[in-house]
Amino acid sequence: MADDAPRVWKTDPDNRVAKMSVFANVGGEPHLAGVMTFQGRRGGLRQCLFRYDQDWLSRPGARPLYAHGLPLRRATQSLPPHEVPLPFYDASPDGWGKALLGMAYPDIQLGAPEYIAASGNDRVGNLQFGPNEDEPSVWIPAPVMLELPNDEDDLVDLMDAADAFENGVATRSHLARLLDSGADIGGARPKARILVDGEPWLVKLRASGDRFDMQRVEAACLSVAAQAGIETPDHRVEPVGGRTALLVKRFDRNGPLRHPYTSAATVLEVPPSVYGSNNASYADLVLKARRVGVADCSRLLFERMLLNCFLNNTDDHLHNHGFIDDGAGWRLSPLFDVVPQVGRALVLRPARGTTAEADPNKALLAHDQFGIGRDEAQDCFDRVRAAAASFPDWLSHHGVSNDDLKIVAQLAPHAMEAANTVTRSRSGP
């Protein structure tokens, strides 16, 4: 289809998306994988029907789009009770992106299909969407807003736009800039996409209610994780005009290649309405991931659980864990979104029958439900604890202020205790 050809989306009488083609990026190019259609009464919750494209099924080595939830079948799949099949929620924006779209199109009824269609085509993972079988494109449900962002827009522009949005004074120009650079990104906090030396990175920005410099503190947490031997993306802090941005290199991209990605919520079949409050555990995730063909991640998730306990990252919900296929099959993705929180209870408890308290010493006792022996578990614990002891040093390294350090020290007592123990041992006889 020519670039200037119309891309007409099929909609129902409520101006909601009625049909959507699904494309998977393979070898750097989008390929039609299937079609979703939506049925239901006017104004009510719709039912989604999904059917794989026959050419996709006939490809040599044809594979499902996700590790779990969309098996390769020639027949149409009906996947209630969600408006889209559960795996497609991983390609949908979360709080931040939904808020942008809601403000940009206040007169449009936005459900799961509309959020996916309108949010952009550079979302996490390798999926793109469009109105027909020709190529992906973005649904614009209302006349486009004022000027679209220019190629010369930089980090300052994005930060100004995000600040304006957070403070409720965003103009159409601000919204256009944010929609173009961040509406398709998951997560509840302000984020945007940016190219750094031609490579795709995510920019994490401050939110209006932040108690401390979240960007610098998260950089320190990622550095602690890397020191513990946990896979983390490249990251760095960028001071911009008295503000701070955290830049994180995208792990779902490699040049023109887009890697498939799925969340722990999809693997555990937990709907988006309850992924932040459920009875699942890290041990459950290990077992289910293994059953759906993900490479064994028992030790890796055990280490991340311990890290979250030491750093008191109790925002460890099911969309903050994921799996990626970067060419060798599905495996646990690199770590992301790790920051000390006010709450003391993990969203994912260590294992069935254990406390959800973010206490690394208690979490260690759950090792047998991960299939990990005592000695191996202790080795994991000692390594993560040694890295956590360096947390104050990393906070200093990333420029966290003394005032913020006091706040973070109260939020992450186990890391600070580990650091104090090391200090005492060095000063002892």
Summary of the structure (lengths in Angstrom):
residues: 429
radius of gyration: 22.2
end to end distance: 76.1
largest distance: 79.2
contacts: 1383
relative contact order: 0.10
helix: 35%
strand: 18%
